[in-house]
Amino acid sequence: MKPFSDLKDSASALIFDKTIKVTQIMSKGLITVQRNVDLKIACETFLNNHVDGVGVVEKDGTLCGILSKTDITRVVSSMN
């Protein structure tokens, strides 16, 4: 069995020994919500766009965070 340090090399071999850069596969149309939007609207944004995360932006469009389905699930599961 290979040590964990060799897993990166093994994973590369599974992709036909080709290095793939993030920029080659990333989505370029960033889906965002404003930081003060209601959570219901954010959830609708996820569903309507079939995404698992969105950028959170200030009024001027500056990225200030990322909201994921995991973030939402964590909050909802902690509600009494």
C-alpha positions as a printed NumPy array, in Angstrom:
array([[  0.   ,   0.   ,   0.   ],
       [  1.328,   3.439,  -0.929],
       [  1.839,   6.121,   1.702],
       [ -0.455,   9.178,   1.568],
       [  2.286,  11.315,   0.067],
       [  2.074,   9.189,  -3.085],
       [ -1.688,   9.664,  -3.523],
       [ -1.263,  12.932,  -5.41 ],
       [  0.896,  11.188,  -7.993],
       [ -1.591,   8.31 ,  -8.236],
       [ -4.481,  10.716,  -8.785],
       [ -2.545,  12.419, -11.575],
       [ -1.945,   9.064, -13.224],
       [ -5.687,   8.409, -13.228],
       [ -6.125,  11.47 , -15.445],
       [ -3.799,  10.094, -18.088],
       [ -0.733,  11.775, -16.616],
       [ -2.039,  15.182, -17.688],
       [ -1.949,  18.177, -15.374],
       [ -5.247,  20.037, -15.343],
       [ -5.327,  23.63 , -14.163],
       [ -8.322,  24.972, -12.264],
       [ -8.757,  27.718, -14.864],
       [ -9.359,  25.05 , -17.51 ],
       [-12.474,  23.678, -15.803],
       [-13.846,  26.469, -13.588],
       [-17.131,  28.211, -14.21 ],
       [-16.655,  31.796, -15.267],
       [-20.16 ,  33.11 , -14.672],
       [-20.105,  33.702, -10.934],
       [-23.537,  33.418,  -9.342],
       [-23.892,  35.815,  -6.444],
       [-26.276,  37.077,  -3.8  ],
       [-26.059,  40.347,  -1.903],
       [-24.864,  40.016,   1.685],
       [-28.133,  41.312,   3.155],
       [-30.513,  39.16 ,   1.085],
       [-33.022,  36.935,   2.874],
       [-31.902,  33.304,   3.201],
       [-35.011,  32.177,   1.279],
       [-33.841,  34.168,  -1.755],
       [-30.366,  32.654,  -1.447],
       [-31.888,  29.147,  -1.359],
       [-33.988,  29.924,  -4.436],
       [-30.8  ,  31.09 ,  -6.168],
       [-29.162,  27.733,  -5.415],
       [-32.153,  25.804,  -6.757],
       [-32.743,  27.939,  -9.841],
       [-29.083,  27.742, -10.877],
       [-28.381,  24.13 ,  -9.834],
       [-25.352,  25.146,  -7.747],
       [-23.983,  24.18 ,  -4.348],
       [-22.5  ,  27.566,  -3.525],
       [-22.708,  31.242,  -4.415],
       [-20.514,  34.257,  -3.987],
       [-21.728,  36.816,  -1.464],
       [-21.198,  40.405,  -2.573],
       [-21.398,  43.913,  -1.186],
       [-23.686,  46.482,  -2.868],
       [-20.771,  47.549,  -5.084],
       [-20.237,  43.959,  -6.279],
       [-17.125,  43.317,  -4.189],
       [-16.9  ,  39.682,  -3.118],
       [-17.09 ,  39.438,   0.68 ],
       [-17.711,  35.707,   1.162],
       [-19.047,  32.406,  -0.089],
       [-22.298,  30.731,   0.951],
       [-22.589,  26.967,   0.554],
       [-25.362,  24.431,   1.022],
       [-23.319,  23.125,   3.942],
       [-23.46 ,  26.573,   5.595],
       [-27.239,  26.621,   5.235],
       [-27.648,  23.057,   6.454],
       [-25.499,  23.803,   9.503],
       [-27.675,  26.783,  10.483],
       [-30.986,  25.056,   9.84 ],
       [-29.942,  21.959,  11.794],
       [-29.034,  24.097,  14.823],
       [-32.401,  25.896,  14.919],
       [-34.691,  25.044,  17.821]])
